Amino acid sequence: MKIKAVLFDVDGTLISLDYIIEGINKTAEKLGLKKLTKKEIYSNIVGYHLEDKLKKIYPELTPEKIKEFRKTYHEIYKEINVKPFPNALKTIKEIKKMKIKIGIVTTKSKTTAKEALEEIKVNYGVLITNDDVNKIKPSPEPIIKACEQLKVKPSETIMVGDHNFDMQSAKKAGAIAIAIDSGAKTEQELLKEKPNYLIHDLIEVIKIIKKINNEKIKKQDNEKTEEQELEETYDIINIPKDRVAVLIGKKGEIKKKIQKETSTKIEINSDGEVIIKRKITTENPLKQLKARDIIKAIARGFSPEKAFLLLKQENYLEVINLSEYVSDKSLKRIRSRIIGKEGKSRKIISKLTKTEIVIYGKTVSIIGKIQNIQITKKSIMKIIEGAPHSAVFRYLERNKTTII
């Protein structure tokens, strides 16, 4: 089986969702409506028909006002200077050099999609939008239609997207699903859909295609060392300066252990920039991705011992940014409520959900199994929203049978 086509989502995959957030909120402001948080936009707008969700978000809007919102949004969006993600255009160019067809599958309207793609100068063979299908993603219809127009089979096609709906659509159609964590969904949320691959940079698609097509990856030098191979792809994470020493460890022992356990190479500078070098062609890519989570966990206040719990395949990291939910003025009070007197609240939630919880700066971070993390997060959100601790603990007691 050879890959003959690659389909890309647009928002969150080729371009940042920051442009969507800017466009939606400028529109809301112009029409005298409340602005939406990043979470609200990610949860209620990204991946859906705009009109359908506007009815729920702004129930006061009449059909005429909804049309006005969409028209205004399109006008504002055209004025925003949209730029592609790093390596987006390079990846598409390299794929075309391989004589592989390019398609775009998006839930955007035809007009908005064309405007965005023209601005970032994407060269594609087919464009499927919400105007071209009866059912949008997660239905397989958009992908099947794109394959028909490109004259390829879904089994010969890769779908690259940042949303659960992209993965569901690809799998239902019989295409290969590649998830990228650059958009609305976290790595953990995407992994729940069991994509064929999970990546952090679009350029990694090239290696995956070559691997699938059983092509040998050309090397500049036959004597290339393992370290040089690792330099072919990398992640960059910025961590607080006061966590640099913790990440390195005494005589570099923590850094060395992460490298050994995840088959990566790590560079750390005093400013807090961490570079993780890894191979795409490894037999166990998820193992390498754990390095990123371990480093993020240490950066968010976990001890190395707790962070290494992430080496277990069933454990994941969730980071809640309190700034998305409360003002800076309320931050100290909310932190205190989550922690509780002498740490009691945090300890009880941690014990009942079998998770590890750390409050550091403006974040609350959780390590545990996916299902347990979800219950922990809901408990913390209840506290943020003002629920009394007794109500939160009752919620945990009611859900203790679902803890694994």
C-alpha positions in Angstrom: 0.0 0.0 0.0 1.4 3.4 -1.0 0.2 6.8 0.2 -1.2 8.7 -2.8 -2.9 11.7 -1.1 -2.6 13.8 2.1 -5.6 15.8 3.3 -5.2 18.7 5.7 -7.6 20.4 8.1 -7.1 24.2 8.2 -7.7 25.8 11.6 -5.4 24.5 14.2 -3.5 22.4 11.6 -2.2 24.7 8.9 -2.9 28.0 10.7 -3.2 28.9 14.4 -6.6 29.1 16.2 -5.5 32.4 17.6 -6.8 34.0 14.4 -10.2 32.4 15.0 -10.3 33.7 18.6 -9.3 37.2 17.4 -12.0 37.2 14.6 -14.8 35.9 16.8 -14.2 38.3 19.6 -13.7 41.4 17.4 -17.1 40.4 15.8 -18.7 40.0 19.2 -17.4 43.4 20.3 -18.6 45.1 17.2 -22.1 43.6 17.6 -22.3 44.4 21.3 -22.1 40.8 22.4 -20.0 39.2 25.2 -16.5 38.1 24.3 -15.7 34.4 24.6 -12.8 32.7 26.3 -10.4 30.5 24.4 -12.0 27.5 26.1 -15.5 28.5 25.0 -14.3 28.9 21.4 -12.4 25.7 21.4 -15.3 23.8 23.0 -18.3 25.4 21.2 -17.1 26.7 17.8 -14.0 24.9 16.5 -15.1 21.9 14.4 -18.7 22.9 14.2 -21.1 24.9 12.0 -20.7 28.5 13.1 -24.4 29.3 12.8 -25.5 26.2 14.8 -23.3 27.1 17.8 -24.1 30.8 17.7 -27.7 29.9 18.6 -26.5 28.2 21.8 -23.8 30.6 22.8 -26.0 33.7 22.1 -29.6 32.6 22.6 -30.8 36.2 22.2 -29.7 36.3 18.5 -32.4 36.2 15.9 -31.8 34.4 12.6 -31.1 37.8 11.0 -28.6 38.6 13.7 -26.8 35.3 13.2 -26.5 36.1 9.5 -25.1 39.5 10.4 -22.6 37.9 12.8 -21.3 35.5 10.1 -21.1 38.3 7.6 -19.3 40.6 10.0 -17.0 37.8 11.0 -16.0 37.1 7.4 -15.3 40.8 6.9 -13.1 41.0 10.0 -11.4 37.7 9.3 -10.3 39.1 5.9 -8.5 42.0 7.6 -6.6 39.7 10.0 -3.0 38.9 8.9 -3.2 35.1 8.9 0.1 33.2 8.8 0.7 29.5 8.4 2.3 27.4 11.2 6.1 26.9 10.9 6.8 24.1 8.4 3.3 24.0 7.0 4.2 25.2 3.5 7.5 23.4 3.5 5.6 20.1 4.4 3.1 20.6 1.5 5.9 21.4 -0.9 7.9 18.3 0.1 4.8 16.1 -0.3 4.1 17.5 -3.8 7.7 16.7 -4.7 6.9 13.0 -3.8 4.2 13.1 -6.5 1.5 12.8 -3.7 -1.8 14.7 -4.1 -2.8 17.4 -1.6 -6.4 18.1 -0.4 -8.0 20.4 2.1 -10.9 19.2 4.3 -12.4 21.8 6.6 -15.6 22.8 8.3 -15.1 26.4 7.3 -17.3 27.9 4.6 -16.0 27.8 1.0 -15.5 31.6 1.0 -13.6 31.8 4.3 -11.5 28.7 3.5 -10.4 30.1 0.1 -9.6 33.4 1.6 -7.4 31.8 4.3 -5.7 29.4 1.9 -5.0 32.2 -0.6 -3.5 34.4 2.1 -1.1 31.7 3.3 -0.4 30.6 -0.4 -1.3 26.9 0.0 -1.1 24.8 -3.2 -3.8 22.1 -3.1 -5.7 19.8 -5.5 -9.1 19.8 -4.0 -11.0 21.8 -1.3 -13.9 20.3 0.6 -15.8 22.7 2.9 -19.1 22.6 4.8 -20.7 24.0 1.7 -19.8 20.8 -0.3 -21.3 18.1 2.0 -24.5 17.1 3.7 -22.7 16.1 6.9 -19.4 17.7 8.1 -16.7 15.9 10.2 -16.9 13.6 12.2 -18.9 12.1 9.3 -16.6 10.4 6.8 -18.4 12.1 3.9 -15.9 15.0 3.5 -12.9 12.7 3.4 -14.6 10.2 1.0 -15.6 13.1 -1.3 -12.1 14.5 -1.3 -10.7 11.0 -2.2 -13.2 10.7 -5.0 -12.2 14.0 -6.5 -8.5 13.2 -6.1 -9.2 9.7 -7.6 -7.6 7.9 -4.7 -8.8 5.3 -2.2 -9.3 6.3 1.4 -6.8 3.5 2.4 -4.2 5.3 0.3 -4.9 8.6 2.0 -3.6 10.4 5.1 -5.8 12.8 7.0 -3.9 15.4 9.2 -5.9 17.3 11.8 -5.9 18.8 15.3 -9.4 17.8 16.4 -11.1 14.6 17.5 -13.6 15.1 14.7 -10.7 14.8 12.2 -9.6 11.5 13.7 -13.1 10.1 13.8 -13.8 11.2 10.2 -10.6 9.6 9.0 -11.1 6.3 10.7 -14.7 6.0 9.6 -13.6 6.6 6.0 -10.8 4.1 6.2 -8.0 6.7 5.9 -4.8 6.9 8.0 -5.3 9.4 10.9 -2.5 11.7 11.9 -3.2 13.9 14.9 -1.3 17.1 15.6 -1.5 18.8 19.0 -1.3 22.4 17.7 -5.0 23.2 17.9 -8.1 22.8 20.1 -7.5 19.4 21.6 -4.7 18.3 23.9 -2.4 15.4 23.3 -4.4 13.3 25.8 -7.7 14.1 24.1 -6.4 13.2 20.7 -4.9 9.9 21.9 -8.3 8.8 23.1 -9.3 8.6 19.5 -6.4 6.2 18.8 -4.9 8.0 15.8 -2.4 6.0 13.8 0.2 8.7 14.6 0.5 11.7 16.9 2.8 14.5 15.9 3.9 18.0 17.2 5.2 19.4 13.9 3.8 19.1 10.4 7.2 18.2 9.0 6.9 14.9 10.7 4.3 13.9 8.1 7.1 13.5 5.6 8.9 10.8 7.7 5.6 9.0 8.3 4.8 8.9 4.5 8.3 7.5 3.8 7.9 4.9 6.6 4.5 3.8 5.3 5.8 3.7 1.7 8.8 1.6 2.8 11.1 4.2 1.4 14.6 4.5 2.8 15.1 8.0 4.3 18.1 9.5 2.6 21.0 10.5 4.8 23.4 13.2 4.0 26.2 11.1 5.4 26.4 7.3 5.7 28.4 7.8 8.9 25.7 9.9 10.5 25.6 9.3 14.2 22.5 8.5 16.3 22.7 12.0 17.9 22.6 13.6 14.4 19.6 11.5 13.5 17.8 12.8 16.6 18.4 16.4 15.4 16.1 15.7 12.4 13.1 16.6 14.5 12.7 18.3 17.9 10.3 19.9 20.4 11.1 23.2 22.2 9.6 23.8 25.6 10.2 26.9 27.7 10.1 26.2 31.5 10.4 28.6 34.5 14.0 29.4 35.4 13.5 28.2 38.9 12.7 24.7 37.6 15.8 24.3 35.5 18.0 22.9 38.3 15.2 20.4 39.3 15.0 19.2 35.7 18.8 18.7 35.4 19.1 17.1 38.8 22.2 16.4 40.9 25.1 15.7 38.5 22.5 15.7 35.7 20.8 12.5 36.9 17.2 13.6 36.2 18.1 14.7 32.6 20.0 11.5 32.0 17.1 9.4 33.3 14.6 11.1 31.0 16.9 10.6 28.0 17.5 6.9 28.9 13.8 6.1 29.5 12.4 7.9 26.5 15.3 7.4 23.9 15.7 11.1 23.4 18.4 13.7 23.6 17.7 16.8 25.8 19.5 20.2 25.8 18.7 22.7 28.6 19.9 26.3 28.8 19.9 28.6 31.9 17.0 30.7 30.4 14.7 27.7 30.6 14.6 26.7 27.0 14.5 22.9 26.6 15.1 21.2 23.3 14.0 17.5 23.0 15.5 15.7 20.0 13.8 12.6 18.8 13.4 10.2 15.9 10.2 9.8 14.0 11.2 6.4 12.8 11.4 4.8 16.2 9.3 1.6 16.9 7.7 3.3 19.9 7.0 7.0 19.2 4.6 7.3 22.2 7.6 6.5 24.5 9.5 9.4 23.1 6.5 11.7 23.5 6.5 10.9 27.2 9.7 13.0 27.5 7.7 16.1 26.7 5.1 15.4 29.3 7.7 14.6 32.0 9.5 17.9 31.4 6.2 19.8 31.4 5.3 18.1 34.7 8.5 19.1 36.3 8.1 22.6 34.9 4.7 22.8 36.5 6.0 22.0 40.0 5.9 18.2 40.2 8.9 16.4 41.8 10.9 14.3 39.3 9.7 11.2 41.2 6.0 12.1 40.5 6.8 13.2 37.0 8.2 9.8 36.2 4.8 8.3 36.8 4.1 9.5 33.3 6.4 6.7 31.9 3.5 4.4 32.5 1.5 4.2 29.3 -1.8 4.7 31.1 -0.8 7.9 32.8 -1.2 11.4 31.3 -0.7 15.0 32.2 -3.4 17.7 32.3 -2.6 21.4 32.9 -5.3 23.8 33.9 -4.5 27.4 33.3 -6.4 29.3 36.0 -6.0 32.6 34.0 -8.5 31.3 31.5 -11.2 31.1 34.2 -10.4 33.8 36.8 -9.0 37.3 36.9 -5.5 38.0 38.4 -7.3 39.7 41.3 -9.1 36.4 42.2 -6.2 34.1 41.5 -4.8 34.0 45.0 -8.2 33.3 46.5 -9.0 30.5 44.0 -5.6 28.9 44.6 -6.2 28.9 48.3 -9.6 27.3 47.9 -8.1 24.5 45.7 -5.3 23.9 48.2 -7.6 24.1 51.2 -6.5 24.7 54.8 -3.1 23.0 55.4 -3.5 21.4 51.9 -6.6 19.4 53.0 -8.7 20.0 49.9 -6.0 19.1 47.4 -5.1 16.0 49.5 -8.7 14.7 49.6 -9.3 15.2 45.9 -5.9 13.6 45.1 -6.7 10.6 47.3 -10.3 10.0 46.1 -9.3 10.3 42.4 -6.0 8.4 42.6 -4.3 11.3 40.9 -1.3 13.6 41.7 -2.1 17.3 41.9 0.2 20.3 42.0 -0.7 24.0 42.2 2.1 26.1 40.8 1.9 29.8 39.7 -1.2 30.2 37.6 -1.7 26.5 36.9 -3.1 23.4 38.4 -1.5 20.2 37.0 -2.8 16.6 37.3 -1.1 13.3 36.6 -3.1 10.1 36.4 -5.3 7.9 34.2 -7.5 9.7 31.7 -10.8 8.8 33.4 -9.5 9.8 36.8 -8.1 13.1 35.5 -11.5 14.0 34.0 -13.1 13.6 37.4 -10.3 15.5 39.1 -10.6 18.3 36.6 -14.4 18.5 37.1 -13.9 18.7 40.9 -11.4 21.6 40.5 -13.7 23.4 38.1 -16.5 23.2 40.6 -14.2 24.9 43.2 -13.3 27.6 40.6 -17.0 28.2 40.0 -17.6 28.7 43.7 -19.0 25.4 44.8 -18.5 24.6 48.6 -15.9 22.0 49.4 -18.6 19.8 50.9 -20.5 19.7 47.5 -17.2 18.8 45.7 -16.5 16.0 48.1 -20.0 14.6 47.7 -19.5 14.7 43.9 -16.3 12.6 44.4 -18.0 10.1 46.6 -20.8 9.6 44.1 -18.2 9.0 41.4 -15.8 6.8 43.3 -17.0 3.7 41.6 -15.8 5.1 38.2 -12.2 5.7 39.5 -9.8 3.1 38.1 
